[in-house]
């Protein structure tokens, strides 16, 4: 797959003009990983809706579901049908051309960033699992930055420091073991960010704000971030990027023999590899982990 990236300009979130490759994954553990396919891009061609649109407009949940389904379709067409029917304890769903490891000689020229969405797991171990898999997929020892989206909570319950602490502690462990350089948060207001900052041993270096819910940065959040050197970024991710039902639909349609209702997504990690000197996206994609119920 050959893609020519055009020069781009650096935004708070870098905006790509021509992405180069399109990995993404699903893992199985009864958990599985799957590389999500991208769109072939040639000079002068618009990027079709798929895994690659632009960093400022990553796929709508429906598009993400289509990416998962397309990847599973391609993967299942290349394997022994008996493997699908029997489903061993560990199954790695890989489409080789959709995965591009970083050349070690170019590592210093790249910034590897990720955002982690906890979908259906209440275990903070999902954080380490996601980071380890991202490093393995990309062929790196360390991620430059990881932002964690707010973990799922019950309807009617306000996000509190107590909800964040288990995941943040795991991120801190990953920083201390040099698997991550910097860690950040998403959608915290001034009070929540201040509570986390005061409690944490490794301080957040960034906080994403969804401009769909506020068109101007809250002044109190801006002042606090400036005082403690926390970078404020913007995003437009929906509240629910991947639902259990959507994932199961994609799985059932791709692999009819599987009992899709037995499988639940645990976490979704979105990564991007940015060429530092040019501020463009070299590659980006998703890694998804799912698990069979009761396994």
C-alpha positions as CSV (number, residue, x, y, z in Angstrom):
1,X,0.0,0.0,0.0
2,X,1.5,3.3,-1.1
3,X,0.3,6.6,0.1
4,X,1.9,10.0,-0.3
5,X,1.5,12.3,2.7
6,X,1.3,16.0,1.8
7,X,2.7,18.7,3.9
8,X,0.4,19.7,6.7
9,X,0.4,22.4,9.4
10,X,0.6,21.7,13.2
11,X,-2.6,22.2,15.1
12,X,-3.4,21.5,18.8
13,X,-4.2,18.1,17.3
14,X,-2.2,17.7,14.1
15,X,-4.3,17.7,11.0
16,X,-3.2,15.2,8.3
17,X,-3.4,15.9,4.6
18,X,-2.4,12.5,3.4
19,X,-2.3,9.5,5.8
20,X,0.1,6.7,4.8
21,X,-1.3,3.6,6.3
22,X,-4.3,2.3,8.2
23,X,-3.9,-0.3,10.9
24,X,-6.4,-1.0,13.6
25,X,-7.0,-4.2,15.6
26,X,-9.3,-6.6,17.5
27,X,-7.9,-8.9,20.1
28,X,-9.4,-12.1,21.5
29,X,-8.7,-13.8,24.8
30,X,-11.1,-15.4,24.3
31,X,-9.8,-12.3,23.5
32,X,-8.8,-11.0,20.1
33,X,-7.2,-8.2,18.1
34,X,-8.0,-7.0,14.5
35,X,-6.3,-4.5,12.2
36,X,-8.9,-2.1,10.7
37,X,-8.5,-1.4,7.0
38,X,-8.0,2.0,5.5
39,X,-8.6,3.7,2.1
40,X,-6.1,3.8,-0.7
41,X,-5.1,7.4,-1.3
42,X,-3.4,8.9,-4.3
43,X,-2.3,12.4,-4.9
44,X,-5.2,14.8,-5.5
45,X,-7.8,12.3,-4.3
46,X,-10.1,13.0,-1.4
47,X,-10.0,10.5,1.5
48,X,-13.1,8.4,1.5
49,X,-15.0,7.9,4.8
50,X,-13.2,5.0,6.6
51,X,-10.7,4.7,9.3
52,X,-8.9,7.6,7.7
53,X,-10.8,10.8,7.3
54,X,-8.9,13.3,9.3
55,X,-7.6,13.4,12.9
56,X,-10.2,16.1,13.6
57,X,-12.9,13.8,12.4
58,X,-12.1,10.2,13.3
59,X,-14.9,7.8,12.3
60,X,-18.4,8.2,13.4
61,X,-19.4,5.1,15.4
62,X,-21.1,3.6,12.3
63,X,-17.9,4.1,10.3
64,X,-15.9,2.5,13.0
65,X,-18.3,-0.5,13.0
66,X,-17.9,-0.8,9.2
67,X,-14.1,-0.8,9.6
68,X,-14.3,-3.6,12.2
69,X,-16.6,-5.6,9.9
70,X,-14.4,-5.1,6.8
71,X,-11.3,-6.2,8.7
72,X,-13.0,-9.3,10.1
73,X,-14.4,-10.1,6.6
74,X,-10.9,-10.0,5.1
75,X,-9.3,-11.9,8.0
76,X,-12.0,-14.7,8.0
77,X,-11.7,-15.2,4.3
78,X,-8.0,-16.0,4.7
79,X,-8.1,-18.6,7.4
80,X,-9.2,-22.2,7.8
81,X,-13.0,-22.2,8.5
82,X,-12.5,-24.8,11.2
83,X,-10.5,-22.2,13.2
84,X,-13.6,-19.9,13.2
85,X,-15.9,-22.6,14.3
86,X,-13.6,-23.9,17.1
87,X,-12.3,-20.6,18.3
88,X,-9.3,-21.5,20.5
89,X,-8.5,-19.7,23.7
90,X,-6.3,-17.1,22.0
91,X,-7.0,-15.8,18.6
92,X,-5.1,-13.1,16.8
93,X,-7.0,-11.5,13.9
94,X,-4.4,-9.9,11.7
95,X,-4.5,-8.4,8.2
96,X,-0.8,-8.1,7.6
97,X,-0.9,-5.3,5.0
98,X,-2.8,-3.1,7.4
99,X,-0.1,-3.1,10.0
100,X,3.1,-1.0,9.7
101,X,5.8,-1.1,12.3
102,X,7.9,2.0,12.9
103,X,11.5,1.7,11.5
104,X,13.8,1.8,14.5
105,X,16.1,4.2,12.6
106,X,13.2,6.7,12.3
107,X,11.8,6.4,15.8
108,X,13.3,9.6,17.1
109,X,11.7,11.4,14.2
110,X,8.2,10.2,15.2
111,X,5.8,11.1,18.0
112,X,3.6,8.1,18.9
113,X,0.4,9.2,20.6
114,X,-2.7,7.2,21.8
115,X,-6.1,7.7,23.3
116,X,-7.6,4.9,25.3
117,X,-11.4,4.3,25.5
118,X,-12.5,1.9,28.2
119,X,-15.6,0.3,26.7
120,X,-16.8,-2.6,28.9
121,X,-14.1,-3.5,31.4
122,X,-14.0,-2.3,35.0
123,X,-10.4,-3.6,35.4
124,X,-7.6,-1.1,35.4
125,X,-5.4,-3.9,33.9
126,X,-7.0,-3.0,30.6
127,X,-4.8,0.1,30.6
128,X,-1.5,-1.9,30.6
129,X,-2.9,-4.5,28.2
130,X,-3.8,-1.7,25.7
131,X,-0.4,0.0,26.0
132,X,1.5,-3.2,25.7
133,X,-0.4,-4.2,22.6
134,X,0.1,-0.8,21.0
135,X,3.8,-1.0,21.5
136,X,3.9,-4.5,20.1
137,X,1.8,-3.5,17.0
138,X,4.0,-0.5,16.2
139,X,7.3,-2.1,17.1
140,X,8.2,0.5,19.7
141,X,9.3,0.2,23.4
142,X,7.5,3.4,24.5
143,X,4.6,5.6,23.6
144,X,5.2,9.3,23.8
145,X,1.8,10.2,25.2
146,X,-1.4,8.5,26.2
147,X,-4.7,10.2,26.9
148,X,-7.4,8.2,28.7
149,X,-11.0,9.0,28.0
150,X,-13.4,9.1,31.0
151,X,-14.1,5.5,32.2
152,X,-17.7,4.3,31.8
153,X,-20.0,5.0,34.8
154,X,-23.6,4.3,35.6
155,X,-26.3,6.6,34.3
156,X,-27.0,9.5,36.6
157,X,-23.6,9.2,38.4
158,X,-21.2,12.0,38.2
159,X,-17.5,11.2,37.3
160,X,-15.4,11.5,40.4
161,X,-11.7,11.1,41.4
162,X,-12.5,7.7,42.7
163,X,-13.6,6.5,39.3
164,X,-10.3,7.8,37.7
165,X,-7.8,6.6,40.4
166,X,-7.4,2.9,39.4
167,X,-6.8,3.8,35.8
168,X,-4.5,6.7,36.6
169,X,-2.4,4.6,39.0
170,X,-1.9,2.1,36.2
171,X,-0.8,4.9,33.8
172,X,1.6,6.1,36.5
173,X,3.1,2.7,36.7
174,X,3.6,2.6,33.0
175,X,5.3,6.0,33.1
176,X,7.6,4.8,35.9
177,X,8.4,1.7,33.9
178,X,9.1,3.9,30.9
179,X,6.4,2.5,28.7
180,X,4.8,6.0,28.4
181,X,6.4,9.4,28.5
182,X,3.4,11.7,29.3
183,X,-0.2,11.0,30.3
184,X,-3.3,13.1,29.9
185,X,-7.1,13.2,30.5
186,X,-10.2,13.9,28.6
187,X,-13.3,15.9,29.4
188,X,-12.4,16.9,32.9
189,X,-13.8,20.2,34.2
190,X,-11.7,22.5,36.4
191,X,-12.7,20.8,39.7
192,X,-12.1,17.3,38.4
193,X,-8.8,18.2,36.9
194,X,-7.7,20.0,40.0
195,X,-8.6,17.0,42.2
196,X,-6.7,14.7,40.0
197,X,-3.7,17.0,39.8
198,X,-3.4,17.4,43.6
199,X,-3.8,13.6,44.2
200,X,-1.6,12.2,41.4
201,X,2.1,11.4,41.7
202,X,2.5,11.7,37.9
203,X,0.7,14.9,36.9
204,X,-1.5,15.1,33.8
205,X,0.2,17.1,31.1
206,X,-2.9,17.6,29.0
207,X,-6.7,17.6,29.1
208,X,-8.9,17.3,26.1
209,X,-12.1,19.3,25.9
210,X,-15.0,18.4,23.6
211,X,-16.0,21.5,21.7
212,X,-19.3,19.9,20.8
213,X,-20.5,20.6,24.4
214,X,-18.7,24.0,24.8
215,X,-17.6,26.2,21.9
216,X,-15.3,28.2,24.2
217,X,-12.8,26.9,26.7
218,X,-14.1,27.5,30.2
219,X,-12.1,30.4,31.8
220,X,-11.6,28.7,35.1
221,X,-10.2,25.6,33.3
222,X,-8.0,27.7,31.1
223,X,-6.6,29.6,34.1
224,X,-5.9,26.4,36.0
225,X,-4.2,24.7,33.0
226,X,-2.0,27.8,32.4
227,X,-1.0,27.9,36.1
228,X,0.1,24.3,36.1
229,X,1.4,24.0,32.6
230,X,-1.3,21.6,31.4
231,X,-2.0,21.7,27.7
232,X,-5.6,22.0,26.7
233,X,-6.6,20.2,23.5
234,X,-9.8,19.8,21.6
235,X,-11.6,16.7,20.3
236,X,-15.0,15.7,18.9
237,X,-15.3,12.1,19.9
238,X,-18.9,11.0,20.7
239,X,-19.7,9.9,24.2
240,X,-20.0,6.3,23.0
241,X,-17.6,5.5,20.2
242,X,-18.3,1.7,20.1
243,X,-21.3,0.1,21.8
244,X,-21.5,-3.6,22.7
245,X,-24.5,-4.1,20.3
246,X,-22.6,-2.4,17.4
247,X,-19.6,-4.6,17.9
248,X,-21.7,-7.8,18.1
249,X,-23.5,-6.9,14.9
250,X,-20.2,-6.4,13.1
251,X,-18.9,-9.7,14.4
252,X,-22.1,-11.6,13.5
253,X,-22.2,-10.3,10.0
254,X,-18.5,-11.0,9.4
255,X,-18.4,-14.5,11.0
256,X,-21.9,-16.0,10.9
257,X,-20.7,-19.2,12.7
258,X,-19.6,-17.3,15.8
259,X,-21.9,-16.7,18.8
260,X,-21.6,-13.0,18.7
261,X,-23.7,-12.4,21.8
262,X,-21.0,-14.1,23.8
263,X,-18.5,-11.5,23.0
264,X,-18.1,-8.0,24.5
265,X,-15.6,-5.3,23.7
266,X,-13.3,-4.3,26.6
267,X,-11.3,-1.4,25.3
268,X,-10.5,0.6,22.2
269,X,-7.2,2.4,21.6
270,X,-6.7,4.9,18.9
271,X,-3.1,5.7,17.9
272,X,-1.3,8.1,15.6
273,X,2.3,8.3,14.4
274,X,3.3,11.9,13.7
275,X,6.4,13.0,11.8
276,X,7.7,15.7,14.2
277,X,9.5,17.9,11.7
278,X,6.5,18.1,9.3
279,X,3.5,17.9,11.7
280,X,1.8,15.3,9.5
281,X,0.3,11.9,10.2
282,X,2.4,9.0,9.0
283,X,-0.1,6.4,10.2
284,X,-3.0,5.9,12.6
285,X,-5.5,3.3,13.5
286,X,-7.3,1.4,16.3
287,X,-6.6,-1.6,18.4
288,X,-9.6,-3.3,20.0
289,X,-9.8,-6.0,22.6
290,X,-12.9,-8.2,23.1
291,X,-13.6,-11.0,25.4
292,X,-15.9,-14.0,25.5
293,X,-18.4,-13.8,28.4
294,X,-17.4,-16.1,31.3
295,X,-13.8,-16.7,30.0
